[in-house]
Amino acid sequence: MDIEVLMRASSDAELVCELYKQFDENSRLNRSPAAKVEFITTTRYIGKYLKPGNKLLDIGAGAGEYSLHYANEGYSVTAVELADANIKAFEAKIEPKHDLRLIQGNALDLSMLDDESFDVVLVFGPLYHLSNKADRAKCICEAKRVCKPDGTILFAFISHDFIFVTELANHGSYFMTGDYDHDTMRLHDFPFVFATVPECRDMLTSQCIRLLHEVAADGVSELMADKINAMDAESYSQYLRYHAKCCEKPELLGMTNHLLFVGKKQ
């Protein structure tokens, strides 16, 4: 990753566009069994609330992994994505059979979408790309505005505290050389924005989101990727059962790279 190029970005929006020129979002969720754990877990929670005939909005849709999954299942999907590279990868996968509208736009301004028009709203990227607290609040408010009164909103975050461990697995000298405040043990929010479990919770409840689930979306899957990727089908199935059993346990919630919060607007 060319950090110098990213550091020249003058705004969060410009940083996102530059970041995804370098970062392959197109394969992130499907490149291996370990990588698929986040997607499998997330779709299981979406499936608790998405019903036949519902309309789904995917804000910060990346290269379209979730949007295309549900379009393939026959749902009406609207996707909003900012980064040029992701738009290009997404467009290449859209088929005539899909009831799918792809919009290049910013999560802070969904004025092209009507109030209370979606049953399920996904916010799976914006909150770890918005460095300003007021912008994060605005993003949440926009998601609430376009969600139906009885709809469901799902939010993704990058879990602050576990990143130290996964970085250590890749860089043995991380605790001496890593990009964090060595006194406060706080990661520097670049090029992603990180949040602890209480910070995620407060971010949402302060914007009148009633929380239904707090989930460790991928758990230790990145940390244990070599072992998981070497599993046979039966072992992998059992691992997924274990993960599903543990992913909402409060004592394990922060032990994940990605957090998933599911809620309703109040």
Accessible surface in RSA format (square Angstrom, percent):
REM  Atomic radii and reference values for relative SASA: ProtOr
REM  Chains: A
REM  Algorithm: Lee & Richards
REM  Probe-radius: 1.40
REM  Slices: 20
REM RES _ NUM      All-atoms   Total-Side   Main-Chain    Non-polar    All polar
REM                ABS   REL    ABS   REL    ABS   REL    ABS   REL    ABS   REL
RES MET A   1   119.97  62.1  44.66  29.6  75.31 179.3  46.38  39.4  73.59  97.5
RES ASP A   2    72.28  50.6  62.22  61.9  10.06  23.8  27.97  65.8  44.32  44.2
RES ILE A   3    74.24  42.2  71.06  52.9   3.18   7.7  71.06  51.2   3.18   8.6
RES GLU A   4   124.75  71.6 121.58  92.0   3.17   7.5  41.20  79.7  83.55  68.2
RES VAL A   5    41.29  27.2  39.16  35.5   2.13   5.1  39.16  34.0   2.13   5.8
RES LEU A   6     0.90   0.5   0.00   0.0   0.90   2.3   0.00   0.0   0.90   2.4
RES MET A   7   131.33  68.0 104.83  69.4  26.51  63.1  88.21  75.0  43.13  57.1
RES ARG A   8   166.70  70.0 141.67  72.2  25.03  59.6  76.02 103.9  90.68  55.0
RES ALA A   9    22.62  20.8   1.00   1.5  21.61  49.2   1.58   2.2  21.03  55.7
RES SER A  10   101.10  85.4  60.58  80.8  40.53  93.4  52.89 112.6  48.21  67.5
RES SER A  11    58.87  49.7  43.43  58.0  15.43  35.6  47.85 101.9  11.02  15.4
RES ASP A  12    34.47  24.1  28.24  28.1   6.24  14.7  12.56  29.6  21.91  21.8
RES ALA A  13    34.32  31.6  29.81  46.0   4.51  10.3  32.15  45.3   2.17   5.7
RES GLU A  14    73.07  41.9  67.00  50.7   6.06  14.4  28.84  55.8  44.23  36.1
RES LEU A  15    19.35  10.8  19.35  13.8   0.00   0.0  19.35  13.6   0.00   0.0
RES VAL A  16    12.50   8.2  12.50  11.3   0.00   0.0  12.50  10.9   0.00   0.0
RES CYS A  17    28.49  21.5  27.76  31.0   0.73   1.7  10.92  27.7  17.56  18.9
RES GLU A  18    38.12  21.9  38.08  28.8   0.05   0.1   4.61   8.9  33.51  27.4
RES LEU A  19     0.00   0.0   0.00   0.0   0.00   0.0   0.00   0.0   0.00   0.0
RES TYR A  20    20.67   9.7  15.51   8.8   5.16  13.4   5.14   3.9  15.53  19.1
RES LYS A  21   130.98  63.9  94.09  57.7  36.88  87.8  58.53  52.7  72.45  77.2
RES GLN A  22    68.69  38.4  29.13  21.3  39.56  94.2  31.51  67.1  37.18  28.2
RES PHE A  23    60.42  30.2  54.12  33.5   6.30  16.4  57.58  34.9   2.84   8.1
RES ASP A  24    88.24  61.8  71.98  71.6  16.26  38.5  43.74 102.9  44.51  44.4
RES GLU A  25    29.99  17.2  21.99  16.6   8.00  19.0   3.14   6.1  26.84  21.9
RES ASN A  26    61.76  42.6  56.13  54.2   5.64  13.6   7.65  18.4  54.11  52.3
RES SER A  27    33.89  28.6  33.63  44.9   0.26   0.6  24.89  53.0   8.99  12.6
RES ARG A  28    34.44  14.5  32.32  16.5   2.12   5.0  17.63  24.1  16.81  10.2
RES LEU A  29     9.35   5.2   7.32   5.2   2.04   5.1   7.32   5.1   2.04   5.5
RES ASN A  30    58.47  40.3  45.62  44.1  12.85  30.9  17.32  41.7  41.15  39.8
RES ARG A  31   154.78  65.0 117.70  60.0  37.08  88.3  49.74  68.0 105.04  63.7
RES SER A  32    23.81  20.1  19.17  25.6   4.64  10.7  19.14  40.8   4.67   6.5
RES PRO A  33    49.60  36.1  49.36  45.0   0.24   0.9  49.60  41.0   0.00   0.0
RES ALA A  34     5.92   5.4   2.94   4.5   2.98   6.8   3.21   4.5   2.71   7.2
RES ALA A  35    18.97  17.4   3.29   5.1  15.67  35.7  15.87  22.4   3.09   8.2
RES LYS A  36    86.74  42.3  86.74  53.2   0.00   0.0  30.84  27.8  55.90  59.5
RES VAL A  37     0.00   0.0   0.00   0.0   0.00   0.0   0.00   0.0   0.00   0.0
RES GLU A  38    15.27   8.8  15.20  11.5   0.07   0.2   1.55   3.0  13.72  11.2
RES PHE A  39    32.44  16.2  32.44  20.1   0.00   0.0  32.44  19.7   0.00   0.0
RES ILE A  40    62.42  35.5  59.92  44.6   2.50   6.0  61.05  44.0   1.36   3.7
RES THR A  41     3.21   2.3   2.28   2.3   0.94   2.2   0.94   1.3   2.28   3.4
RES THR A  42     4.86   3.5   4.86   4.9   0.00   0.0   1.51   2.0   3.35   5.1
RES THR A  43    22.39  15.9  17.35  17.6   5.05  12.0   6.20   8.3  16.19  24.5
RES ARG A  44    91.51  38.4  77.72  39.6  13.78  32.8  63.24  86.4  28.26  17.1
RES TYR A  45     4.14   1.9   4.14   2.4   0.00   0.0   0.00   0.0   4.14   5.1
RES ILE A  46     0.00   0.0   0.00   0.0   0.00   0.0   0.00   0.0   0.00   0.0
RES GLY A  47    42.75  52.7   0.00   N/A  42.75  52.7  25.92  71.1  16.83  37.7
RES LYS A  48    90.45  44.1  70.51  43.3  19.94  47.5  32.82  29.5  57.64  61.4
RES TYR A  49    52.36  24.4  41.17  23.4  11.19  29.1  29.65  22.3  22.71  28.0
RES LEU A  50    10.15   5.7   1.98   1.4   8.18  20.6   1.98   1.4   8.18  22.0
RES LYS A  51   106.40  51.9 106.40  65.3   0.00   0.0  73.81  66.4  32.59  34.7
RES PRO A  52   123.18  89.8  99.77  90.9  23.41  85.1 103.82  85.7  19.36 120.3
RES GLY A  53    77.06  95.0   0.00   N/A  77.06  95.0  42.30 116.1  34.75  77.8
RES ASN A  54    27.15  18.7  25.61  24.7   1.55   3.7   0.17   0.4  26.98  26.1
RES LYS A  55   103.17  50.3 103.17  63.3   0.00   0.0  45.75  41.2  57.42  61.2
RES LEU A  56     0.00   0.0   0.00   0.0   0.00   0.0   0.00   0.0   0.00   0.0
RES LEU A  57     0.00   0.0   0.00   0.0   0.00   0.0   0.00   0.0   0.00   0.0
RES ASP A  58     1.73   1.2   1.73   1.7   0.00   0.0   0.00   0.0   1.73   1.7
RES ILE A  59     1.07   0.6   1.07   0.8   0.00   0.0   1.07   0.8   0.00   0.0
RES GLY A  60    22.26  27.4   0.00   N/A  22.26  27.4  12.02  33.0  10.23  22.9
RES ALA A  61    10.21   9.4   0.00   0.0  10.21  23.2   2.38   3.3   7.84  20.8
RES GLY A  62     8.67  10.7   0.00   N/A   8.67  10.7   8.67  23.8   0.00   0.0
RES ALA A  63     4.71   4.3   2.48   3.8   2.24   5.1   2.48   3.5   2.24   5.9
RES GLY A  64     0.00   0.0   0.00   N/A   0.00   0.0   0.00   0.0   0.00   0.0
RES GLU A  65    45.73  26.3  39.02  29.5   6.71  16.0  13.17  25.5  32.55  26.6
RES TYR A  66    15.87   7.4  15.60   8.9   0.27   0.7  14.22  10.7   1.65   2.0
RES SER A  67     0.00   0.0   0.00   0.0   0.00   0.0   0.00   0.0   0.00   0.0
RES LEU A  68    15.69   8.7  15.69  11.2   0.00   0.0  15.69  11.0   0.00   0.0
RES HIS A  69    57.10  31.2  50.76  35.3   6.34  16.2  34.73  35.8  22.37  26.0
RES TYR A  70     7.98   3.7   7.98   4.5   0.00   0.0   6.49   4.9   1.50   1.8
RES ALA A  71     5.83   5.4   0.00   0.0   5.83  13.3   0.00   0.0   5.83  15.4
RES ASN A  72    85.87  59.2  56.04  54.2  29.83  71.8  19.97  48.1  65.90  63.7
RES GLU A  73   103.09  59.2  68.35  51.7  34.74  82.7  34.50  66.7  68.59  56.0
RES GLY A  74    65.63  80.9   0.00   N/A  65.63  80.9  35.43  97.2  30.20  67.6
RES TYR A  75    32.42  15.1  29.22  16.6   3.20   8.3  13.67  10.3  18.75  23.1
RES SER A  76    33.48  28.3  29.90  39.9   3.58   8.3  12.89  27.4  20.59  28.8
RES VAL A  77     2.47   1.6   0.00   0.0   2.47   5.9   0.18   0.2   2.29   6.2
RES THR A  78    14.18  10.1  13.92  14.1   0.26   0.6   0.00   0.0  14.18  21.4
RES ALA A  79     0.00   0.0   0.00   0.0   0.00   0.0   0.00   0.0   0.00   0.0
RES VAL A  80     1.26   0.8   1.15   1.0   0.12   0.3   1.15   1.0   0.12   0.3
RES GLU A  81     8.29   4.8   7.61   5.8   0.68   1.6   0.68   1.3   7.61   6.2
RES LEU A  82    43.27  24.1  41.29  29.5   1.98   5.0  41.29  29.0   1.98   5.3
RES ALA A  83     0.00   0.0   0.00   0.0   0.00   0.0   0.00   0.0   0.00   0.0
RES ASP A  84    80.44  56.3  74.96  74.6   5.48  13.0  28.23  66.4  52.21  52.1
RES ALA A  85    36.14  33.2  22.54  34.8  13.60  30.9  30.37  42.8   5.77  15.3
RES ASN A  86     7.17   4.9   7.01   6.8   0.16   0.4   0.16   0.4   7.01   6.8
RES ILE A  87    16.02   9.1  16.02  11.9   0.00   0.0  16.02  11.5   0.00   0.0
RES LYS A  88   159.20  77.7 156.29  95.9   2.91   6.9  99.03  89.1  60.18  64.1
RES ALA A  89    25.11  23.1  14.75  22.8  10.36  23.6  23.49  33.1   1.63   4.3
RES PHE A  90     0.00   0.0   0.00   0.0   0.00   0.0   0.00   0.0   0.00   0.0
RES GLU A  91   101.61  58.3  88.00  66.6  13.61  32.4  26.07  50.4  75.54  61.7
RES ALA A  92    89.67  82.5  46.39  71.6  43.28  98.5  59.37  83.6  30.31  80.3
RES LYS A  93    67.36  32.9  55.68  34.2  11.68  27.8  58.24  52.4   9.12   9.7
RES ILE A  94    58.55  33.3  37.50  27.9  21.05  50.7  37.50  27.0  21.05  57.1
RES GLU A  95    81.08  46.6  78.11  59.1   2.97   7.1  24.23  46.9  56.85  46.4
RES PRO A  96   146.29 106.6 107.38  97.9  38.91 141.4 121.23 100.1  25.06 155.8
RES LYS A  97   145.69  71.1 105.45  64.7  40.24  95.8  72.60  65.3  73.09  77.9
RES HIS A  98    18.37  10.0   1.91   1.3  16.46  42.1   2.14   2.2  16.23  18.9
RES ASP A  99    86.41  60.5  78.05  77.7   8.35  19.8  31.32  73.7  55.09  54.9
RES LEU A 100    26.03  14.5   0.00   0.0  26.03  65.4   1.13   0.8  24.90  67.0
RES ARG A 101   126.19  53.0 120.68  61.5   5.51  13.1  54.00  73.8  72.19  43.8
RES LEU A 102    39.26  21.9   8.49   6.1  30.77  77.4   8.49   6.0  30.77  82.8
RES ILE A 103    25.85  14.7  22.44  16.7   3.42   8.2  25.85  18.6   0.00   0.0
RES GLN A 104    94.31  52.7  64.43  47.1  29.88  71.1  27.83  59.2  66.48  50.4
RES GLY A 105    13.84  17.1   0.00   N/A  13.84  17.1  12.24  33.6   1.60   3.6
RES ASN A 106    47.45  32.7  44.42  42.9   3.03   7.3  17.34  41.7  30.12  29.1
RES ALA A 107    12.25  11.3   6.57  10.1   5.68  12.9   6.57   9.3   5.68  15.1
RES LEU A 108    30.94  17.2  29.85  21.4   1.09   2.7  29.85  21.0   1.09   2.9
RES ASP A 109    76.83  53.8  74.36  74.0   2.47   5.8  25.51  60.0  51.31  51.2
RES LEU A 110     0.14   0.1   0.14   0.1   0.00   0.0   0.14   0.1   0.00   0.0
RES SER A 111    90.27  76.3  59.70  79.7  30.57  70.4  44.17  94.1  46.10  64.6
RES MET A 112    74.83  38.8  45.18  29.9  29.66  70.6  57.68  49.0  17.15  22.7
RES LEU A 113     7.92   4.4   3.73   2.7   4.18  10.5   5.68   4.0   2.24   6.0
RES ASP A 114   109.88  77.0 101.97 101.5   7.91  18.7  23.78  56.0  86.09  85.9
RES ASP A 115    89.57  62.7  73.95  73.6  15.62  36.9  22.18  52.2  67.39  67.2
RES GLU A 116    88.49  50.8  74.46  56.3  14.03  33.4  13.42  26.0  75.07  61.3
RES SER A 117    30.73  26.0  23.84  31.8   6.90  15.9  27.58  58.7   3.16   4.4
RES PHE A 118    14.78   7.4  14.78   9.2   0.00   0.0  14.78   9.0   0.00   0.0
RES ASP A 119    22.51  15.8  20.28  20.2   2.23   5.3   5.28  12.4  17.23  17.2
RES VAL A 120     0.93   0.6   0.93   0.8   0.00   0.0   0.93   0.8   0.00   0.0
RES VAL A 121     0.00   0.0   0.00   0.0   0.00   0.0   0.00   0.0   0.00   0.0
RES LEU A 122     0.00   0.0   0.00   0.0   0.00   0.0   0.00   0.0   0.00   0.0
RES VAL A 123     0.00   0.0   0.00   0.0   0.00   0.0   0.00   0.0   0.00   0.0
RES PHE A 124    20.42  10.2  14.15   8.8   6.27  16.3  14.15   8.6   6.27  17.9
RES GLY A 125     9.91  12.2   0.00   N/A   9.91  12.2   9.91  27.2   0.00   0.0
RES PRO A 126    12.02   8.8   6.10   5.6   5.92  21.5  11.90   9.8   0.13   0.8
RES LEU A 127     3.06   1.7   0.00   0.0   3.06   7.7   0.00   0.0   3.06   8.2
RES TYR A 128    16.61   7.8  16.61   9.4   0.00   0.0   7.61   5.7   9.00  11.1
RES HIS A 129    17.37   9.5  13.21   9.2   4.16  10.6  13.43  13.8   3.94   4.6
RES LEU A 130    12.75   7.1  12.75   9.1   0.00   0.0  12.75   9.0   0.00   0.0
RES SER A 131    68.32  57.7  44.58  59.5  23.74  54.7  27.13  57.8  41.19  57.7
RES ASN A 132    75.82  52.3  71.16  68.8   4.66  11.2  16.07  38.7  59.75  57.7
RES LYS A 133   166.38  81.2 161.09  98.8   5.29  12.6 103.36  93.0  63.02  67.1
RES ALA A 134    71.04  65.3  57.31  88.4  13.73  31.2  64.36  90.6   6.67  17.7
RES ASP A 135    41.71  29.2  41.71  41.5   0.00   0.0   0.01   0.0  41.71  41.6
RES ARG A 136    37.74  15.8  37.74  19.2   0.00   0.0   1.39   1.9  36.35  22.0
RES ALA A 137    25.79  23.7  25.01  38.6   0.79   1.8  25.79  36.3   0.00   0.0
RES LYS A 138   110.43  53.9 105.18  64.5   5.25  12.5  59.52  53.6  50.91  54.2
RES CYS A 139     1.13   0.9   0.31   0.3   0.82   1.9   0.00   0.0   1.13   1.2
RES ILE A 140     0.00   0.0   0.00   0.0   0.00   0.0   0.00   0.0   0.00   0.0
RES CYS A 141    56.85  43.0  52.06  58.1   4.79  11.3  23.71  60.1  33.14  35.7
RES GLU A 142    24.68  14.2  24.64  18.6   0.04   0.1   6.10  11.8  18.58  15.2
RES ALA A 143     0.00   0.0   0.00   0.0   0.00   0.0   0.00   0.0   0.00   0.0
RES LYS A 144    38.01  18.5  37.91  23.3   0.10   0.2  15.65  14.1  22.36  23.8
RES ARG A 145    69.20  29.1  58.52  29.8  10.69  25.4  56.94  77.8  12.26   7.4
RES VAL A 146     0.00   0.0   0.00   0.0   0.00   0.0   0.00   0.0   0.00   0.0
RES CYS A 147     0.00   0.0   0.00   0.0   0.00   0.0   0.00   0.0   0.00   0.0
RES LYS A 148    64.00  31.2  64.00  39.3   0.00   0.0  27.62  24.9  36.39  38.8
RES PRO A 149    86.43  63.0  70.65  64.4  15.78  57.4  72.20  59.6  14.23  88.5
RES ASP A 150   110.83  77.6  95.24  94.8  15.59  36.9  46.10 108.5  64.73  64.6
RES GLY A 151     3.87   4.8   0.00   N/A   3.87   4.8   3.87  10.6   0.00   0.0
RES THR A 152     2.84   2.0   2.84   2.9   0.00   0.0   0.00   0.0   2.84   4.3
RES ILE A 153     0.00   0.0   0.00   0.0   0.00   0.0   0.00   0.0   0.00   0.0
RES LEU A 154     0.00   0.0   0.00   0.0   0.00   0.0   0.00   0.0   0.00   0.0
RES PHE A 155     0.04   0.0   0.04   0.0   0.00   0.0   0.04   0.0   0.00   0.0
RES ALA A 156     8.70   8.0   8.70  13.4   0.00   0.0   8.70  12.2   0.00   0.0
RES PHE A 157     2.69   1.3   2.55   1.6   0.13   0.3   2.69   1.6   0.00   0.0
RES ILE A 158    13.73   7.8  13.17   9.8   0.56   1.4  13.17   9.5   0.56   1.5
RES SER A 159     1.78   1.5   1.78   2.4   0.00   0.0   0.00   0.0   1.78   2.5
RES HIS A 160     4.38   2.4   4.38   3.0   0.00   0.0   4.38   4.5   0.00   0.0
RES ASP A 161    85.65  60.0  76.27  75.9   9.39  22.2  30.76  72.4  54.89  54.7
RES PHE A 162    16.19   8.1  13.78   8.5   2.41   6.3  16.12   9.8   0.06   0.2
RES ILE A 163    18.94  10.8  18.94  14.1   0.00   0.0  18.94  13.6   0.00   0.0
RES PHE A 164    13.41   6.7  13.41   8.3   0.00   0.0  13.41   8.1   0.00   0.0
RES VAL A 165    60.18  39.6  59.49  53.9   0.69   1.7  59.49  51.7   0.69   1.9
RES THR A 166     5.89   4.2   4.94   5.0   0.95   2.3   2.65   3.6   3.23   4.9
RES GLU A 167    55.47  31.8  55.43  41.9   0.03   0.1   5.82  11.2  49.65  40.5
RES LEU A 168    72.29  40.3  67.03  48.0   5.26  13.2  67.03  47.1   5.26  14.1
RES ALA A 169    66.77  61.4  22.21  34.3  44.56 101.4  34.76  49.0  32.00  84.8
RES ASN A 170    98.30  67.8  67.43  65.2  30.87  74.3  15.24  36.7  83.06  80.3
RES HIS A 171    99.58  54.4  94.22  65.5   5.36  13.7  60.09  61.9  39.49  45.9
RES GLY A 172    73.34  90.4   0.00   N/A  73.34  90.4  35.79  98.2  37.55  84.1
RES SER A 173    62.22  52.6  53.04  70.8   9.19  21.2  39.47  84.0  22.76  31.9
RES TYR A 174    17.69   8.3  17.03   9.7   0.66   1.7  13.57  10.2   4.11   5.1
RES PHE A 175    80.21  40.1  74.37  46.1   5.83  15.2  74.37  45.1   5.83  16.7
RES MET A 176   154.93  80.2 137.90  91.3  17.03  40.6 107.00  91.0  47.93  63.5
RES THR A 177   101.13  71.9  68.45  69.4  32.68  77.9  64.64  86.8  36.48  55.2
RES GLY A 178    11.10  13.7   0.00   N/A  11.10  13.7   4.50  12.4   6.60  14.8
RES ASP A 179    82.00  57.4  70.77  70.4  11.24  26.6  42.68 100.5  39.32  39.2
RES TYR A 180    11.00   5.1   5.31   3.0   5.70  14.8   0.01   0.0  10.99  13.6
RES ASP A 181    54.47  38.2  49.00  48.8   5.47  12.9  12.04  28.3  42.43  42.3
RES HIS A 182    88.16  48.2  64.90  45.1  23.27  59.5  42.76  44.1  45.40  52.8
RES ASP A 183   136.85  95.9 105.72 105.2  31.13  73.6  29.03  68.3 107.82 107.5
RES THR A 184    94.62  67.3  65.16  66.1  29.46  70.2  71.14  95.6  23.48  35.5
RES MET A 185    88.00  45.6  81.89  54.2   6.11  14.5  69.36  59.0  18.64  24.7
RES ARG A 186    77.42  32.5  77.16  39.3   0.26   0.6  47.25  64.6  30.17  18.3
RES LEU A 187     8.01   4.5   4.09   2.9   3.92   9.9   4.09   2.9   3.92  10.6
RES HIS A 188    86.45  47.2  81.01  56.3   5.44  13.9  65.37  67.4  21.08  24.5
RES ASP A 189    65.04  45.6  42.23  42.0  22.81  53.9  12.89  30.3  52.14  52.0
RES PHE A 190    62.82  31.4  53.37  33.1   9.44  24.6  53.58  32.5   9.24  26.4
RES PRO A 191    19.53  14.2  16.57  15.1   2.95  10.7  16.72  13.8   2.80  17.4
RES PHE A 192    32.69  16.4  32.66  20.2   0.03   0.1  32.69  19.8   0.00   0.0
RES VAL A 193    14.53   9.6  12.21  11.1   2.32   5.6  12.21  10.6   2.32   6.3
RES PHE A 194    23.77  11.9  20.06  12.4   3.71   9.7  20.06  12.2   3.71  10.6
RES ALA A 195     6.56   6.0   6.31   9.7   0.25   0.6   6.31   8.9   0.25   0.7
RES THR A 196    23.47  16.7  21.92  22.2   1.55   3.7  19.82  26.6   3.66   5.5
RES VAL A 197    19.81  13.0  17.67  16.0   2.13   5.1  17.67  15.4   2.13   5.8
RES PRO A 198    74.22  54.1  73.87  67.3   0.35   1.3  74.22  61.3   0.00   0.0
RES GLU A 199    66.46  38.2  61.51  46.5   4.95  11.8  36.79  71.2  29.67  24.2
RES CYS A 200     0.00   0.0   0.00   0.0   0.00   0.0   0.00   0.0   0.00   0.0
RES ARG A 201    84.57  35.5  84.57  43.1   0.00   0.0  33.42  45.7  51.15  31.0
RES ASP A 202    87.85  61.5  86.15  85.7   1.70   4.0  27.84  65.5  60.02  59.9
RES MET A 203    34.67  18.0  25.93  17.2   8.74  20.8  33.70  28.7   0.97   1.3
RES LEU A 204     0.00   0.0   0.00   0.0   0.00   0.0   0.00   0.0   0.00   0.0
RES THR A 205    65.48  46.6  49.74  50.4  15.74  37.5  38.99  52.4  26.49  40.0
RES SER A 206    78.17  66.1  43.74  58.4  34.43  79.3  47.54 101.2  30.63  42.9
RES GLN A 207    42.40  23.7  39.28  28.7   3.12   7.4   3.73   7.9  38.66  29.3
RES CYS A 208    60.34  45.6  60.25  67.2   0.09   0.2   2.35   6.0  57.99  62.5
RES ILE A 209     2.44   1.4   0.00   0.0   2.44   5.9   0.00   0.0   2.44   6.6
RES ARG A 210   118.89  49.9 115.46  58.9   3.44   8.2  46.27  63.2  72.62  44.0
RES LEU A 211    43.21  24.1  16.01  11.5  27.19  68.4  16.12  11.3  27.08  72.9
RES LEU A 212    54.38  30.3  25.36  18.1  29.03  73.0  30.87  21.7  23.51  63.3
RES HIS A 213    32.38  17.7  29.53  20.5   2.85   7.3  29.06  30.0   3.32   3.9
RES GLU A 214    36.66  21.0  32.28  24.4   4.38  10.4  14.71  28.5  21.94  17.9
RES VAL A 215     0.00   0.0   0.00   0.0   0.00   0.0   0.00   0.0   0.00   0.0
RES ALA A 216     3.69   3.4   3.69   5.7   0.00   0.0   3.69   5.2   0.00   0.0
RES ALA A 217     2.66   2.4   2.66   4.1   0.00   0.0   2.66   3.7   0.00   0.0
RES ASP A 218    10.03   7.0  10.03  10.0   0.00   0.0   3.60   8.5   6.43   6.4
RES GLY A 219     8.25  10.2   0.00   N/A   8.25  10.2   7.10  19.5   1.15   2.6
RES VAL A 220    30.08  19.8  28.85  26.1   1.22   2.9  28.85  25.1   1.22   3.3
RES SER A 221     0.95   0.8   0.95   1.3   0.00   0.0   0.95   2.0   0.00   0.0
RES GLU A 222    86.27  49.5  71.28  53.9  14.99  35.7  34.11  66.0  52.16  42.6
RES LEU A 223    58.17  32.4  35.04  25.1  23.13  58.1  36.95  26.0  21.21  57.1
RES MET A 224    82.14  42.5  79.41  52.6   2.73   6.5  58.60  49.8  23.54  31.2
RES ALA A 225    26.12  24.0  25.50  39.4   0.62   1.4  25.50  35.9   0.62   1.6
RES ASP A 226   122.16  85.6 110.92 110.4  11.24  26.6  35.10  82.6  87.06  86.8
RES LYS A 227   139.76  68.2 134.18  82.3   5.58  13.3  86.62  78.0  53.15  56.6
RES ILE A 228     2.77   1.6   2.03   1.5   0.75   1.8   2.03   1.5   0.75   2.0
RES ASN A 229    61.42  42.4  38.63  37.3  22.79  54.9  18.90  45.5  42.52  41.1
RES ALA A 230    87.74  80.7  49.06  75.7  38.67  88.0  60.30  84.9  27.44  72.7
RES MET A 231    67.35  34.9  41.02  27.1  26.32  62.7  47.14  40.1  20.21  26.8
RES ASP A 232    93.25  65.3  79.09  78.7  14.15  33.5  46.12 108.5  47.13  47.0
RES ALA A 233    88.26  81.1  68.84 106.2  19.41  44.2  76.26 107.4  12.00  31.8
RES GLU A 234   139.14  79.9 130.88  99.0   8.26  19.7  49.90  96.5  89.24  72.9
RES SER A 235    48.70  41.1  40.80  54.5   7.89  18.2  17.66  37.6  31.03  43.5
RES TYR A 236    36.79  17.2  36.79  20.9   0.00   0.0  36.79  27.6   0.00   0.0
RES SER A 237    56.29  47.6  53.33  71.2   2.96   6.8  24.92  53.1  31.37  43.9
RES GLN A 238    96.40  53.9  92.70  67.7   3.71   8.8  38.00  80.9  58.40  44.3
RES TYR A 239    25.15  11.7  19.15  10.9   6.00  15.6  23.31  17.5   1.84   2.3
RES LEU A 240    36.95  20.6  33.02  23.6   3.94   9.9  33.47  23.5   3.49   9.4
RES ARG A 241   162.24  68.1 152.15  77.6  10.09  24.0  53.19  72.7 109.05  66.1
RES TYR A 242   114.21  53.3 106.82  60.8   7.39  19.2  85.10  63.9  29.11  35.9
RES HIS A 243    10.83   5.9  10.57   7.3   0.26   0.7   3.43   3.5   7.40   8.6
RES ALA A 244    37.91  34.9  24.19  37.3  13.72  31.2  24.52  34.5  13.39  35.5
RES LYS A 245   159.56  77.8 140.41  86.2  19.15  45.6  89.63  80.7  69.93  74.5
RES CYS A 246    15.51  11.7  15.10  16.8   0.41   1.0   6.55  16.6   8.96   9.7
RES CYS A 247     3.21   2.4   0.03   0.0   3.18   7.5   3.04   7.7   0.17   0.2
RES GLU A 248    70.56  40.5  56.25  42.6  14.31  34.1  23.86  46.1  46.70  38.1
RES LYS A 249    81.97  40.0  79.40  48.7   2.57   6.1  37.10  33.4  44.87  47.8
RES PRO A 250   115.74  84.4  96.28  87.8  19.46  70.7  98.12  81.0  17.62 109.5
RES GLU A 251   131.39  75.4  91.26  69.0  40.13  95.5  64.38 124.5  67.01  54.7
RES LEU A 252    50.37  28.1  48.50  34.7   1.87   4.7  49.58  34.8   0.79   2.1
RES LEU A 253     8.04   4.5   7.65   5.5   0.39   1.0   7.89   5.5   0.15   0.4
RES GLY A 254    27.55  34.0   0.00   N/A  27.55  34.0  18.56  50.9   8.99  20.1
RES MET A 255    68.66  35.6  64.09  42.4   4.57  10.9  33.63  28.6  35.04  46.4
RES THR A 256     0.00   0.0   0.00   0.0   0.00   0.0   0.00   0.0   0.00   0.0
RES ASN A 257     9.10   6.3   9.10   8.8   0.00   0.0   0.87   2.1   8.23   8.0
RES HIS A 258    24.80  13.6  24.80  17.2   0.00   0.0  16.35  16.9   8.45   9.8
RES LEU A 259     0.34   0.2   0.00   0.0   0.34   0.9   0.00   0.0   0.34   0.9
RES LEU A 260     2.49   1.4   2.49   1.8   0.00   0.0   2.49   1.8   0.00   0.0
RES PHE A 261     0.00   0.0   0.00   0.0   0.00   0.0   0.00   0.0   0.00   0.0
RES VAL A 262     0.00   0.0   0.00   0.0   0.00   0.0   0.00   0.0   0.00   0.0
RES GLY A 263     0.00   0.0   0.00   N/A   0.00   0.0   0.00   0.0   0.00   0.0
RES LYS A 264    41.11  20.1  41.11  25.2   0.00   0.0  22.71  20.4  18.40  19.6
RES LYS A 265    38.05  18.6  25.18  15.5  12.87  30.6  17.50  15.7  20.55  21.9
RES GLN A 266   138.50  77.4  76.49  55.9  62.01 147.6  58.51 124.5  79.99  60.7
END  Absolute sums over single chains surface
CHAIN  1 A    12560.7      10097.3       2463.4       6743.4       5817.2
END  Absolute sums over all chains
TOTAL         12560.7      10097.3       2463.4       6743.4       5817.2
